[in-house]
């Protein structure tokens, strides 16, 4: 874990928010090093120079995400969205398969199963998802942390229940990767976008698969999914990549140039240090809300805090330079490494008025 001094110096060097930004659950601020890398990548195109180095960035990002997820890089596919990854998983299920989901989970984790039309999709409160696994359940799909209110799924209990009933598991870490320690190797499938807690640009999402690919077919495979991509540009791909790269989607190269620097920063600071920092700020906010007579939705241990009924104040707060979000009528604040106690107190002061 980084020392407080090192943590603070790294953050100060990378972030210069205008106002108070407490909306990482929507998208993060970009580190200065990431902005520089994006600019340099764009200049390659503007000046007509080779883009070869940008393909190297893709592999560096894959390796960095694999380290954060505690899996080999060969198990990580690089794509564009969680919805696309979910769609590939949904397509692998036989007609009539039962998929257990959490009520009100983020659409990207759910909708591809629903649009199949021939699957039995069952939804239960996220607190009951482990106890709701049954012998008929083929797959459990859930977010590690709920987007709307920050509730954290009981993943150890879910893993045990799924194993007991022979169900496969799919966990979306989009609202967790970067602040909540994760071990993607514990799940059959897992995914995450990069533009939230991983501090990256939009347009990148990772999928972690088992070594045998879990019975999935790379339905969206293009030339980058070939074992030798540059020999796979014309006609059918004759040899898919031997690794999870066979599930890659065409890479948004500029984004990976920036994300490489963002992931470097996350690793330099350390997820454990970020977790301690983010959750301490969230707890400070919860205590302040209680003093004001507001009761947030229960999300113990989460960096996301949502307060019922206060979503109507989002626009007012934005005009005052405080960026939060309104979700399902709730006022949602999300705390990350660039936030401070002063940010928390400014939001509380605004709410008290």
PyMOL commands that set and color helices and strands:
alter all, ss='L'
color gray80, all
select helices_A, chain A and resi 4-14+32-46+52-69+73-75+82-91+107-116+126-128+155-165+184-186+213-215+223-225+229-231+244-247+253-269+271-291+311-319+341-352
alter helices_A, ss='H'
color red, helices_A
select strands_A, chain A and resi 20-21+76-79+98-102+120-124+137-143+168-172+189-193+205-208+304-308+322-323+325-327+330-334
alter strands_A, ss='S'
color yellow, strands_A
deselect
rebuild
show_as cartoon
